[in-house]
Structure formats: C-alpha cells, structure tokens
Amino acid sequence: MKLIKSMAVGGASLLAVALSAAPAGAAAAWDCAAGYSCYYNGTDGRDKLFTAARCGTHDLRGGPFQDKISSIANYGSGKVWVYVWDVEAGDHFDLHGWVEVGSQGNFYTNDIDKIHIDC
C-alpha cells in the first residue's frame, strides 16, 4: 500500500453536488475552492481534471478520468480515499492512499480508478 505525503493548508466546508470538468486553460497550481476536493492530471496541483462537488464513491473506470489523477487538493469536509482496480485479480479495488481534509497530495502512478470522499 502506498501512502501519500500531505501538508496542511487549512479550510474546510461542505461538499455539494457532482463531478464537473475544469474549464480549458485553468493553469493555477492547486486551484480549488474551499468546500471542495479537486483532482489534477499533473503533480503539485497542475492541469485540473475535475472538482468533486459531493461526497460518496466515484468509480472512474471507463470514463475520461480513469488513470489520470496525479494530485489532489482536499478542501472539503471529509477525507478522500483513492483506489486502484486490481487488474490481476479483476474483482476488487486496492487502497492506494488518501488525502486528509485541508491537505494536498501527489500520486505519481496515474492509476487511480476510484475515489471515495467521506461525508
């Protein structure tokens, strides 16, 4: 199991509605509003993919964000858990790591297939 490094940055609130793609050209590192968790294609919060506006489980398999997440900013109210589909077993997800509330974290493997945000 791989754990991520995180650093506290403050801010927490409620998560709201659903996943939404980032607008083209959004380039600011760790660009993420209080109350949300944000997911990036690049490390250190670069190249935003989407913002999760609600808690719960999001299965990314087969969608545009599968195997794309390299970093996460978690400014929501619940811990973000990330999972990888066990290709060899083909029947379950393996815990890959997490990002605490008020933290940012890098994942260097681009193999995240599911996220779970605690409510």
Backbone as XML, in Angstrom:
<?xml version="1.0"?>
<chain id="A" units="angstrom">
  <residue number="1" name="MET">
    <atom name="N" x="0.851" y="-1.166" z="0.000"/>
    <atom name="CA" x="0.000" y="0.000" z="0.000"/>
    <atom name="C" x="0.895" y="1.227" z="0.000"/>
  </residue>
  <residue number="2" name="LYS">
    <atom name="N" x="0.604" y="2.182" z="-0.858"/>
    <atom name="CA" x="1.387" y="3.398" z="-0.934"/>
    <atom name="C" x="0.613" y="4.523" z="-0.262"/>
  </residue>
  <residue number="3" name="LEU">
    <atom name="N" x="1.273" y="5.274" z="0.583"/>
    <atom name="CA" x="0.658" y="6.425" z="1.214"/>
    <atom name="C" x="1.228" y="7.671" z="0.567"/>
  </residue>
  <residue number="4" name="ILE">
    <atom name="N" x="0.495" y="8.759" z="0.619"/>
    <atom name="CA" x="0.965" y="9.987" z="0.012"/>
    <atom name="C" x="1.449" y="10.943" z="1.077"/>
  </residue>
  <residue number="5" name="LYS">
    <atom name="N" x="2.277" y="11.859" z="0.674"/>
    <atom name="CA" x="2.711" y="12.922" z="1.554"/>
    <atom name="C" x="1.667" y="14.025" z="1.458"/>
  </residue>
  <residue number="6" name="SER">
    <atom name="N" x="1.365" y="14.658" z="2.559"/>
    <atom name="CA" x="0.432" y="15.766" z="2.504"/>
    <atom name="C" x="0.902" y="16.862" z="3.434"/>
  </residue>
  <residue number="7" name="MET">
    <atom name="N" x="0.464" y="18.085" z="3.137"/>
    <atom name="CA" x="0.800" y="19.187" z="4.012"/>
    <atom name="C" x="-0.473" y="19.961" z="4.297"/>
  </residue>
  <residue number="8" name="ALA">
    <atom name="N" x="-0.625" y="20.414" z="5.528"/>
    <atom name="CA" x="-1.842" y="21.123" z="5.917"/>
    <atom name="C" x="-1.876" y="22.482" z="5.258"/>
  </residue>
  <residue number="9" name="VAL">
    <atom name="N" x="-3.064" y="22.869" z="4.796"/>
    <atom name="CA" x="-3.225" y="24.184" z="4.187"/>
    <atom name="C" x="-4.492" y="24.888" z="4.649"/>
  </residue>
  <residue number="10" name="GLY">
    <atom name="N" x="-5.296" y="24.270" z="5.476"/>
    <atom name="CA" x="-6.474" y="24.913" z="6.049"/>
    <atom name="C" x="-7.687" y="24.930" z="5.147"/>
  </residue>
  <residue number="11" name="GLY">
    <atom name="N" x="-8.814" y="25.299" z="5.730"/>
    <atom name="CA" x="-10.066" y="25.459" z="5.000"/>
    <atom name="C" x="-10.861" y="24.174" z="4.897"/>
  </residue>
  <residue number="12" name="ALA">
    <atom name="N" x="-12.086" y="24.202" z="5.350"/>
    <atom name="CA" x="-12.970" y="23.045" z="5.175"/>
    <atom name="C" x="-14.399" y="23.539" z="5.156"/>
  </residue>
  <residue number="13" name="SER">
    <atom name="N" x="-15.245" y="22.829" z="4.477"/>
    <atom name="CA" x="-16.654" y="23.186" z="4.381"/>
    <atom name="C" x="-17.421" y="21.960" z="3.929"/>
  </residue>
  <residue number="14" name="LEU">
    <atom name="N" x="-18.632" y="22.135" z="3.431"/>
    <atom name="CA" x="-19.427" y="21.010" z="2.937"/>
    <atom name="C" x="-19.198" y="20.797" z="1.455"/>
  </residue>
  <residue number="15" name="LEU">
    <atom name="N" x="-19.236" y="19.541" z="1.024"/>
    <atom name="CA" x="-19.174" y="19.227" z="-0.397"/>
    <atom name="C" x="-20.591" y="19.298" z="-0.943"/>
  </residue>
  <residue number="16" name="ALA">
    <atom name="N" x="-20.754" y="19.675" z="-2.232"/>
    <atom name="CA" x="-22.085" y="19.955" z="-2.735"/>
    <atom name="C" x="-22.654" y="18.954" z="-3.729"/>
  </residue>
  <residue number="17" name="VAL">
    <atom name="N" x="-22.452" y="19.084" z="-5.035"/>
    <atom name="CA" x="-23.306" y="18.379" z="-5.976"/>
    <atom name="C" x="-22.677" y="17.231" z="-6.764"/>
  </residue>
  <residue number="18" name="ALA">
    <atom name="N" x="-21.797" y="17.423" z="-7.729"/>
    <atom name="CA" x="-21.312" y="16.323" z="-8.568"/>
    <atom name="C" x="-19.948" y="16.624" z="-9.154"/>
  </residue>
  <residue number="19" name="LEU">
    <atom name="N" x="-19.425" y="15.718" z="-9.977"/>
    <atom name="CA" x="-18.155" y="15.934" z="-10.645"/>
    <atom name="C" x="-18.372" y="16.866" z="-11.827"/>
  </residue>
  <residue number="20" name="SER">
    <atom name="N" x="-17.450" y="17.807" z="-12.005"/>
    <atom name="CA" x="-17.542" y="18.698" z="-13.156"/>
    <atom name="C" x="-16.156" y="18.908" z="-13.728"/>
  </residue>
  <residue number="21" name="ALA">
    <atom name="N" x="-16.062" y="18.927" z="-15.037"/>
    <atom name="CA" x="-14.771" y="19.121" z="-15.699"/>
    <atom name="C" x="-14.288" y="20.538" z="-15.496"/>
  </residue>
  <residue number="22" name="ALA">
    <atom name="N" x="-12.971" y="20.704" z="-15.460"/>
    <atom name="CA" x="-12.377" y="22.032" z="-15.310"/>
    <atom name="C" x="-12.415" y="22.767" z="-16.635"/>
  </residue>
  <residue number="23" name="PRO">
    <atom name="N" x="-12.534" y="24.091" z="-16.583"/>
    <atom name="CA" x="-12.516" y="24.848" z="-17.830"/>
    <atom name="C" x="-11.148" y="24.782" z="-18.488"/>
  </residue>
  <residue number="24" name="ALA">
    <atom name="N" x="-11.125" y="24.827" z="-19.815"/>
    <atom name="CA" x="-9.864" y="24.799" z="-20.551"/>
    <atom name="C" x="-9.028" y="26.004" z="-20.159"/>
  </residue>
  <residue number="25" name="GLY">
    <atom name="N" x="-7.737" y="25.814" z="-20.049"/>
    <atom name="CA" x="-6.826" y="26.910" z="-19.748"/>
    <atom name="C" x="-6.649" y="27.183" z="-18.264"/>
  </residue>
  <residue number="26" name="ALA">
    <atom name="N" x="-7.316" y="26.427" z="-17.379"/>
    <atom name="CA" x="-7.126" y="26.634" z="-15.953"/>
    <atom name="C" x="-5.735" y="26.142" z="-15.576"/>
  </residue>
  <residue number="27" name="ALA">
    <atom name="N" x="-4.830" y="27.071" z="-15.249"/>
    <atom name="CA" x="-3.435" y="26.707" z="-15.091"/>
    <atom name="C" x="-2.877" y="26.905" z="-13.685"/>
  </residue>
  <residue number="28" name="ALA">
    <atom name="N" x="-3.591" y="27.575" z="-12.801"/>
    <atom name="CA" x="-3.073" y="27.868" z="-11.471"/>
    <atom name="C" x="-2.886" y="26.585" z="-10.664"/>
  </residue>
  <residue number="29" name="ALA">
    <atom name="N" x="-1.731" y="26.447" z="-10.034"/>
    <atom name="CA" x="-1.460" y="25.268" z="-9.218"/>
    <atom name="C" x="-2.362" y="25.267" z="-7.991"/>
  </residue>
  <residue number="30" name="TRP">
    <atom name="N" x="-2.882" y="24.100" z="-7.657"/>
    <atom name="CA" x="-3.747" y="23.871" z="-6.510"/>
    <atom name="C" x="-4.968" y="24.788" z="-6.528"/>
  </residue>
  <residue number="31" name="ASP">
    <atom name="N" x="-5.472" y="25.133" z="-7.693"/>
    <atom name="CA" x="-6.664" y="25.967" z="-7.837"/>
    <atom name="C" x="-7.879" y="25.146" z="-7.422"/>
  </residue>
  <residue number="32" name="CYS">
    <atom name="N" x="-8.387" y="25.412" z="-6.210"/>
    <atom name="CA" x="-9.514" y="24.647" z="-5.687"/>
    <atom name="C" x="-10.201" y="25.475" z="-4.606"/>
  </residue>
  <residue number="33" name="ALA">
    <atom name="N" x="-11.500" y="25.647" z="-4.716"/>
    <atom name="CA" x="-12.265" y="26.458" z="-3.772"/>
    <atom name="C" x="-12.502" y="25.712" z="-2.456"/>
  </residue>
  <residue number="34" name="ALA">
    <atom name="N" x="-12.636" y="26.472" z="-1.393"/>
    <atom name="CA" x="-12.983" y="25.903" z="-0.090"/>
    <atom name="C" x="-14.306" y="25.164" z="-0.217"/>
  </residue>
  <residue number="35" name="GLY">
    <atom name="N" x="-14.400" y="24.008" z="0.422"/>
    <atom name="CA" x="-15.615" y="23.216" z="0.392"/>
    <atom name="C" x="-15.609" y="22.109" z="-0.646"/>
  </residue>
  <residue number="36" name="TYR">
    <atom name="N" x="-14.534" y="21.973" z="-1.405"/>
    <atom name="CA" x="-14.461" y="21.009" z="-2.493"/>
    <atom name="C" x="-13.152" y="20.223" z="-2.434"/>
  </residue>
  <residue number="37" name="SER">
    <atom name="N" x="-13.129" y="19.118" z="-3.172"/>
    <atom name="CA" x="-11.861" y="18.433" z="-3.431"/>
    <atom name="C" x="-11.649" y="18.491" z="-4.939"/>
  </residue>
  <residue number="38" name="CYS">
    <atom name="N" x="-10.392" y="18.720" z="-5.333"/>
    <atom name="CA" x="-10.061" y="18.909" z="-6.748"/>
    <atom name="C" x="-8.997" y="17.904" z="-7.162"/>
  </residue>
  <residue number="39" name="TYR">
    <atom name="N" x="-9.048" y="17.506" z="-8.428"/>
    <atom name="CA" x="-8.242" y="16.415" z="-8.946"/>
    <atom name="C" x="-7.503" y="16.896" z="-10.188"/>
  </residue>
  <residue number="40" name="TYR">
    <atom name="N" x="-6.204" y="16.571" z="-10.258"/>
    <atom name="CA" x="-5.319" y="17.129" z="-11.271"/>
    <atom name="C" x="-4.577" y="16.038" z="-12.035"/>
  </residue>
  <residue number="41" name="ASN">
    <atom name="N" x="-4.350" y="16.291" z="-13.303"/>
    <atom name="CA" x="-3.582" y="15.385" z="-14.148"/>
    <atom name="C" x="-2.092" y="15.498" z="-13.840"/>
  </residue>
  <residue number="42" name="GLY">
    <atom name="N" x="-1.622" y="16.676" z="-13.522"/>
    <atom name="CA" x="-0.212" y="16.901" z="-13.196"/>
    <atom name="C" x="0.030" y="16.859" z="-11.703"/>
  </residue>
  <residue number="43" name="THR">
    <atom name="N" x="1.284" y="16.683" z="-11.321"/>
    <atom name="CA" x="1.644" y="16.726" z="-9.909"/>
    <atom name="C" x="1.601" y="18.174" z="-9.424"/>
  </residue>
  <residue number="44" name="ASP">
    <atom name="N" x="1.585" y="18.338" z="-8.110"/>
    <atom name="CA" x="1.578" y="19.655" z="-7.469"/>
    <atom name="C" x="0.404" y="20.523" z="-7.911"/>
  </residue>
  <residue number="45" name="GLY">
    <atom name="N" x="-0.746" y="19.902" z="-8.138"/>
    <atom name="CA" x="-1.960" y="20.642" z="-8.427"/>
    <atom name="C" x="-1.997" y="21.342" z="-9.765"/>
  </residue>
  <residue number="46" name="ARG">
    <atom name="N" x="-1.410" y="20.755" z="-10.776"/>
    <atom name="CA" x="-1.405" y="21.367" z="-12.108"/>
    <atom name="C" x="-2.321" y="20.571" z="-13.054"/>
  </residue>
  <residue number="47" name="ASP">
    <atom name="N" x="-2.894" y="21.263" z="-14.011"/>
    <atom name="CA" x="-3.763" y="20.652" z="-15.035"/>
    <atom name="C" x="-5.006" y="20.008" z="-14.411"/>
  </residue>
  <residue number="48" name="LYS">
    <atom name="N" x="-5.888" y="20.852" z="-13.875"/>
    <atom name="CA" x="-7.097" y="20.361" z="-13.204"/>
    <atom name="C" x="-7.956" y="19.532" z="-14.150"/>
  </residue>
  <residue number="49" name="LEU">
    <atom name="N" x="-8.361" y="18.373" z="-13.645"/>
    <atom name="CA" x="-9.265" y="17.489" z="-14.371"/>
    <atom name="C" x="-10.713" y="17.771" z="-14.005"/>
  </residue>
  <residue number="50" name="PHE">
    <atom name="N" x="-11.012" y="17.756" z="-12.692"/>
    <atom name="CA" x="-12.379" y="17.971" z="-12.234"/>
    <atom name="C" x="-12.398" y="18.356" z="-10.768"/>
  </residue>
  <residue number="51" name="THR">
    <atom name="N" x="-13.568" y="18.819" z="-10.335"/>
    <atom name="CA" x="-13.845" y="19.146" z="-8.943"/>
    <atom name="C" x="-14.962" y="18.232" z="-8.475"/>
  </residue>
  <residue number="52" name="ALA">
    <atom name="N" x="-14.773" y="17.601" z="-7.336"/>
    <atom name="CA" x="-15.842" y="16.775" z="-6.770"/>
    <atom name="C" x="-16.673" y="17.672" z="-5.872"/>
  </residue>
  <residue number="53" name="ALA">
    <atom name="N" x="-17.911" y="17.806" z="-6.226"/>
    <atom name="CA" x="-18.796" y="18.705" z="-5.501"/>
    <atom name="C" x="-19.760" y="17.954" z="-4.591"/>
  </residue>
  <residue number="54" name="ARG">
    <atom name="N" x="-19.528" y="16.658" z="-4.396"/>
    <atom name="CA" x="-20.345" y="15.894" z="-3.455"/>
    <atom name="C" x="-19.512" y="14.754" z="-2.877"/>
  </residue>
  <residue number="55" name="CYS">
    <atom name="N" x="-19.902" y="14.324" z="-1.697"/>
    <atom name="CA" x="-19.202" y="13.202" z="-1.080"/>
    <atom name="C" x="-19.741" y="11.893" z="-1.642"/>
  </residue>
  <residue number="56" name="GLY">
    <atom name="N" x="-19.117" y="10.799" z="-1.249"/>
    <atom name="CA" x="-19.536" y="9.487" z="-1.717"/>
    <atom name="C" x="-18.483" y="8.841" z="-2.589"/>
  </residue>
  <residue number="57" name="THR">
    <atom name="N" x="-18.876" y="7.775" z="-3.273"/>
    <atom name="CA" x="-17.956" y="6.993" z="-4.090"/>
    <atom name="C" x="-18.126" y="7.339" z="-5.561"/>
  </residue>
  <residue number="58" name="HIS">
    <atom name="N" x="-17.009" y="7.499" z="-6.243"/>
    <atom name="CA" x="-16.992" y="7.815" z="-7.668"/>
    <atom name="C" x="-16.105" y="6.784" z="-8.368"/>
  </residue>
  <residue number="59" name="ASP">
    <atom name="N" x="-16.722" y="5.892" z="-9.131"/>
    <atom name="CA" x="-15.999" y="4.884" z="-9.897"/>
    <atom name="C" x="-15.583" y="5.531" z="-11.217"/>
  </residue>
  <residue number="60" name="LEU">
    <atom name="N" x="-14.291" y="5.650" z="-11.452"/>
    <atom name="CA" x="-13.769" y="6.347" z="-12.623"/>
    <atom name="C" x="-13.500" y="5.412" z="-13.798"/>
  </residue>
  <residue number="61" name="ARG">
    <atom name="N" x="-13.667" y="4.108" z="-13.602"/>
    <atom name="CA" x="-13.361" y="3.146" z="-14.663"/>
    <atom name="C" x="-14.213" y="3.403" z="-15.902"/>
  </residue>
  <residue number="62" name="GLY">
    <atom name="N" x="-13.567" y="3.402" z="-17.051"/>
    <atom name="CA" x="-14.262" y="3.569" z="-18.316"/>
    <atom name="C" x="-14.594" y="5.004" z="-18.672"/>
  </residue>
  <residue number="63" name="GLY">
    <atom name="N" x="-14.303" y="5.949" z="-17.789"/>
    <atom name="CA" x="-14.588" y="7.357" z="-18.048"/>
    <atom name="C" x="-13.330" y="8.140" z="-18.393"/>
  </residue>
  <residue number="64" name="PRO">
    <atom name="N" x="-13.488" y="9.422" z="-18.655"/>
    <atom name="CA" x="-12.357" y="10.242" z="-19.087"/>
    <atom name="C" x="-11.308" y="10.504" z="-18.004"/>
  </residue>
  <residue number="65" name="PHE">
    <atom name="N" x="-11.619" y="10.203" z="-16.735"/>
    <atom name="CA" x="-10.678" y="10.493" z="-15.658"/>
    <atom name="C" x="-9.954" y="9.252" z="-15.134"/>
  </residue>
  <residue number="66" name="GLN">
    <atom name="N" x="-10.270" y="8.078" z="-15.675"/>
    <atom name="CA" x="-9.603" y="6.852" z="-15.243"/>
    <atom name="C" x="-8.113" y="6.952" z="-15.538"/>
  </residue>
  <residue number="67" name="ASP">
    <atom name="N" x="-7.296" y="6.596" z="-14.553"/>
    <atom name="CA" x="-5.833" y="6.569" z="-14.692"/>
    <atom name="C" x="-5.254" y="7.919" z="-15.090"/>
  </residue>
  <residue number="68" name="LYS">
    <atom name="N" x="-5.858" y="9.005" z="-14.643"/>
    <atom name="CA" x="-5.379" y="10.347" z="-14.972"/>
    <atom name="C" x="-4.908" y="11.135" z="-13.756"/>
  </residue>
  <residue number="69" name="ILE">
    <atom name="N" x="-5.410" y="10.836" z="-12.567"/>
    <atom name="CA" x="-5.153" y="11.662" z="-11.389"/>
    <atom name="C" x="-3.712" y="11.501" z="-10.903"/>
  </residue>
  <residue number="70" name="SER">
    <atom name="N" x="-3.016" y="12.646" z="-10.797"/>
    <atom name="CA" x="-1.651" y="12.672" z="-10.261"/>
    <atom name="C" x="-1.572" y="13.415" z="-8.941"/>
  </residue>
  <residue number="71" name="SER">
    <atom name="N" x="-2.538" y="14.312" z="-8.678"/>
    <atom name="CA" x="-2.534" y="15.043" z="-7.415"/>
    <atom name="C" x="-3.947" y="15.449" z="-7.038"/>
  </residue>
  <residue number="72" name="ILE">
    <atom name="N" x="-4.131" y="15.693" z="-5.725"/>
    <atom name="CA" x="-5.446" y="16.026" z="-5.178"/>
    <atom name="C" x="-5.283" y="17.140" z="-4.155"/>
  </residue>
  <residue number="73" name="ALA">
    <atom name="N" x="-6.197" y="18.119" z="-4.201"/>
    <atom name="CA" x="-6.331" y="19.128" z="-3.146"/>
    <atom name="C" x="-7.655" y="18.833" z="-2.449"/>
  </residue>
  <residue number="74" name="ASN">
    <atom name="N" x="-7.619" y="18.664" z="-1.141"/>
    <atom name="CA" x="-8.837" y="18.331" z="-0.401"/>
    <atom name="C" x="-9.188" y="19.463" z="0.555"/>
  </residue>
  <residue number="75" name="TYR">
    <atom name="N" x="-10.081" y="20.334" z="0.115"/>
    <atom name="CA" x="-10.548" y="21.444" z="0.945"/>
    <atom name="C" x="-11.998" y="21.237" z="1.347"/>
  </residue>
  <residue number="76" name="GLY">
    <atom name="N" x="-12.459" y="19.999" z="1.250"/>
    <atom name="CA" x="-13.820" y="19.648" z="1.633"/>
    <atom name="C" x="-13.902" y="19.283" z="3.101"/>
  </residue>
  <residue number="77" name="SER">
    <atom name="N" x="-14.947" y="18.557" z="3.473"/>
    <atom name="CA" x="-15.165" y="18.234" z="4.885"/>
    <atom name="C" x="-14.863" y="16.782" z="5.237"/>
  </residue>
  <residue number="78" name="GLY">
    <atom name="N" x="-14.473" y="15.971" z="4.249"/>
    <atom name="CA" x="-14.183" y="14.564" z="4.519"/>
    <atom name="C" x="-12.906" y="14.094" z="3.847"/>
  </residue>
  <residue number="79" name="LYS">
    <atom name="N" x="-12.280" y="13.101" z="4.452"/>
    <atom name="CA" x="-11.065" y="12.516" z="3.891"/>
    <atom name="C" x="-11.359" y="11.930" z="2.516"/>
  </residue>
  <residue number="80" name="VAL">
    <atom name="N" x="-10.411" y="12.057" z="1.585"/>
    <atom name="CA" x="-10.529" y="11.483" z="0.245"/>
    <atom name="C" x="-9.671" y="10.222" z="0.195"/>
  </residue>
  <residue number="81" name="TRP">
    <atom name="N" x="-10.294" y="9.103" z="-0.145"/>
    <atom name="CA" x="-9.622" y="7.815" z="-0.286"/>
    <atom name="C" x="-9.495" y="7.524" z="-1.771"/>
  </residue>
  <residue number="82" name="VAL">
    <atom name="N" x="-8.361" y="6.997" z="-2.213"/>
    <atom name="CA" x="-8.191" y="6.655" z="-3.625"/>
    <atom name="C" x="-7.837" y="5.178" z="-3.760"/>
  </residue>
  <residue number="83" name="TYR">
    <atom name="N" x="-8.370" y="4.572" z="-4.826"/>
    <atom name="CA" x="-8.242" y="3.132" z="-5.039"/>
    <atom name="C" x="-7.816" y="2.831" z="-6.468"/>
  </residue>
  <residue number="84" name="VAL">
    <atom name="N" x="-7.172" y="1.677" z="-6.610"/>
    <atom name="CA" x="-6.740" y="1.174" z="-7.909"/>
    <atom name="C" x="-7.423" y="-0.176" z="-8.131"/>
  </residue>
  <residue number="85" name="TRP">
    <atom name="N" x="-7.968" y="-0.378" z="-9.334"/>
    <atom name="CA" x="-8.578" y="-1.658" z="-9.679"/>
    <atom name="C" x="-7.482" y="-2.708" z="-9.773"/>
  </residue>
  <residue number="86" name="ASP">
    <atom name="N" x="-7.660" y="-3.835" z="-9.100"/>
    <atom name="CA" x="-6.691" y="-4.925" z="-9.137"/>
    <atom name="C" x="-6.864" y="-5.673" z="-10.456"/>
  </residue>
  <residue number="87" name="VAL">
    <atom name="N" x="-6.043" y="-5.328" z="-11.442"/>
    <atom name="CA" x="-6.158" y="-5.896" z="-12.786"/>
    <atom name="C" x="-5.903" y="-7.402" z="-12.768"/>
  </residue>
  <residue number="88" name="GLU">
    <atom name="N" x="-4.926" y="-7.842" z="-11.991"/>
    <atom name="CA" x="-4.598" y="-9.271" z="-11.954"/>
    <atom name="C" x="-5.748" y="-10.096" z="-11.381"/>
  </residue>
  <residue number="89" name="ALA">
    <atom name="N" x="-6.301" y="-9.647" z="-10.262"/>
    <atom name="CA" x="-7.420" y="-10.377" z="-9.654"/>
    <atom name="C" x="-8.715" y="-10.078" z="-10.412"/>
  </residue>
  <residue number="90" name="GLY">
    <atom name="N" x="-8.843" y="-8.845" z="-10.891"/>
    <atom name="CA" x="-10.006" y="-8.453" z="-11.667"/>
    <atom name="C" x="-11.324" y="-8.452" z="-10.922"/>
  </residue>
  <residue number="91" name="ASP">
    <atom name="N" x="-11.253" y="-8.370" z="-9.576"/>
    <atom name="CA" x="-12.505" y="-8.446" z="-8.843"/>
    <atom name="C" x="-12.602" y="-7.495" z="-7.660"/>
  </residue>
  <residue number="92" name="HIS">
    <atom name="N" x="-11.640" y="-6.588" z="-7.486"/>
    <atom name="CA" x="-11.719" y="-5.670" z="-6.357"/>
    <atom name="C" x="-10.772" y="-4.476" z="-6.547"/>
  </residue>
  <residue number="93" name="PHE">
    <atom name="N" x="-11.004" y="-3.461" z="-5.724"/>
    <atom name="CA" x="-10.135" y="-2.292" z="-5.684"/>
    <atom name="C" x="-9.147" y="-2.438" z="-4.537"/>
  </residue>
  <residue number="94" name="ASP">
    <atom name="N" x="-7.926" y="-1.965" z="-4.728"/>
    <atom name="CA" x="-6.920" y="-1.914" z="-3.668"/>
    <atom name="C" x="-6.758" y="-0.467" z="-3.232"/>
  </residue>
  <residue number="95" name="LEU">
    <atom name="N" x="-6.676" y="-0.245" z="-1.916"/>
    <atom name="CA" x="-6.447" y="1.096" z="-1.390"/>
    <atom name="C" x="-5.080" y="1.587" z="-1.851"/>
  </residue>
  <residue number="96" name="HIS">
    <atom name="N" x="-5.043" y="2.773" z="-2.423"/>
    <atom name="CA" x="-3.801" y="3.359" z="-2.942"/>
    <atom name="C" x="-3.285" y="4.461" z="-2.025"/>
  </residue>
  <residue number="97" name="GLY">
    <atom name="N" x="-4.170" y="5.117" z="-1.278"/>
    <atom name="CA" x="-3.769" y="6.199" z="-0.380"/>
    <atom name="C" x="-4.946" y="7.087" z="-0.047"/>
  </residue>
  <residue number="98" name="TRP">
    <atom name="N" x="-4.660" y="8.240" z="0.551"/>
    <atom name="CA" x="-5.714" y="9.163" z="0.935"/>
    <atom name="C" x="-5.133" y="10.556" z="1.073"/>
  </residue>
  <residue number="99" name="VAL">
    <atom name="N" x="-6.035" y="11.535" z="1.137"/>
    <atom name="CA" x="-5.652" y="12.924" z="1.377"/>
    <atom name="C" x="-6.574" y="13.445" z="2.483"/>
  </residue>
  <residue number="100" name="GLU">
    <atom name="N" x="-5.960" y="13.903" z="3.551"/>
    <atom name="CA" x="-6.698" y="14.435" z="4.692"/>
    <atom name="C" x="-7.368" y="15.757" z="4.330"/>
  </residue>
  <residue number="101" name="VAL">
    <atom name="N" x="-8.393" y="16.127" z="5.084"/>
    <atom name="CA" x="-9.058" y="17.414" z="4.921"/>
    <atom name="C" x="-8.045" y="18.537" z="5.145"/>
  </residue>
  <residue number="102" name="GLY">
    <atom name="N" x="-8.069" y="19.536" z="4.273"/>
    <atom name="CA" x="-7.160" y="20.677" z="4.394"/>
    <atom name="C" x="-5.772" y="20.393" z="3.880"/>
  </residue>
  <residue number="103" name="SER">
    <atom name="N" x="-5.612" y="19.331" z="3.096"/>
    <atom name="CA" x="-4.287" y="18.926" z="2.622"/>
    <atom name="C" x="-4.247" y="18.778" z="1.107"/>
  </residue>
  <residue number="104" name="GLN">
    <atom name="N" x="-3.023" y="18.669" z="0.626"/>
    <atom name="CA" x="-2.770" y="18.392" z="-0.783"/>
    <atom name="C" x="-1.868" y="17.177" z="-0.854"/>
  </residue>
  <residue number="105" name="GLY">
    <atom name="N" x="-1.999" y="16.395" z="-1.920"/>
    <atom name="CA" x="-1.150" y="15.216" z="-2.042"/>
    <atom name="C" x="-0.868" y="14.860" z="-3.477"/>
  </residue>
  <residue number="106" name="ASN">
    <atom name="N" x="0.303" y="14.286" z="-3.707"/>
    <atom name="CA" x="0.717" y="13.826" z="-5.022"/>
    <atom name="C" x="0.684" y="12.306" z="-5.089"/>
  </residue>
  <residue number="107" name="PHE">
    <atom name="N" x="0.213" y="11.797" z="-6.225"/>
    <atom name="CA" x="0.270" y="10.372" z="-6.555"/>
    <atom name="C" x="1.042" y="10.320" z="-7.864"/>
  </residue>
  <residue number="108" name="TYR">
    <atom name="N" x="2.062" y="9.531" z="-7.926"/>
    <atom name="CA" x="2.959" y="9.562" z="-9.085"/>
    <atom name="C" x="2.714" y="8.426" z="-10.070"/>
  </residue>
  <residue number="109" name="THR">
    <atom name="N" x="1.643" y="7.674" z="-9.900"/>
    <atom name="CA" x="1.450" y="6.472" z="-10.698"/>
    <atom name="C" x="0.353" y="6.571" z="-11.761"/>
  </residue>
  <residue number="110" name="ASN">
    <atom name="N" x="-0.493" y="7.583" z="-11.700"/>
    <atom name="CA" x="-1.593" y="7.755" z="-12.665"/>
    <atom name="C" x="-2.371" y="6.461" z="-12.884"/>
  </residue>
  <residue number="111" name="ASP">
    <atom name="N" x="-2.770" y="5.799" z="-11.803"/>
    <atom name="CA" x="-3.535" y="4.564" z="-11.954"/>
    <atom name="C" x="-4.781" y="4.531" z="-11.068"/>
  </residue>
  <residue number="112" name="ILE">
    <atom name="N" x="-5.255" y="5.693" z="-10.630"/>
    <atom name="CA" x="-6.418" y="5.757" z="-9.748"/>
    <atom name="C" x="-7.693" y="5.479" z="-10.535"/>
  </residue>
  <residue number="113" name="ASP">
    <atom name="N" x="-8.480" y="4.521" z="-10.026"/>
    <atom name="CA" x="-9.703" y="4.088" z="-10.696"/>
    <atom name="C" x="-10.968" y="4.408" z="-9.913"/>
  </residue>
  <residue number="114" name="LYS">
    <atom name="N" x="-10.825" y="4.779" z="-8.639"/>
    <atom name="CA" x="-11.997" y="5.096" z="-7.823"/>
    <atom name="C" x="-11.576" y="6.059" z="-6.733"/>
  </residue>
  <residue number="115" name="ILE">
    <atom name="N" x="-12.475" y="6.999" z="-6.402"/>
    <atom name="CA" x="-12.269" y="7.857" z="-5.253"/>
    <atom name="C" x="-13.475" y="7.717" z="-4.333"/>
  </residue>
  <residue number="116" name="HIS">
    <atom name="N" x="-13.227" y="7.840" z="-3.047"/>
    <atom name="CA" x="-14.314" y="7.859" z="-2.079"/>
    <atom name="C" x="-14.066" y="9.056" z="-1.172"/>
  </residue>
  <residue number="117" name="ILE">
    <atom name="N" x="-15.089" y="9.911" z="-1.051"/>
    <atom name="CA" x="-14.998" y="11.096" z="-0.204"/>
    <atom name="C" x="-15.918" y="10.891" z="0.981"/>
  </residue>
  <residue number="118" name="ASP">
    <atom name="N" x="-15.344" y="10.881" z="2.192"/>
    <atom name="CA" x="-16.143" y="10.705" z="3.387"/>
    <atom name="C" x="-17.141" y="11.854" z="3.540"/>
  </residue>
  <residue number="119" name="CYS">
    <atom name="N" x="-18.360" y="11.522" z="3.938"/>
    <atom name="CA" x="-19.406" y="12.537" z="4.152"/>
    <atom name="C" x="-19.354" y="13.050" z="5.592"/>
  </residue>
</chain>
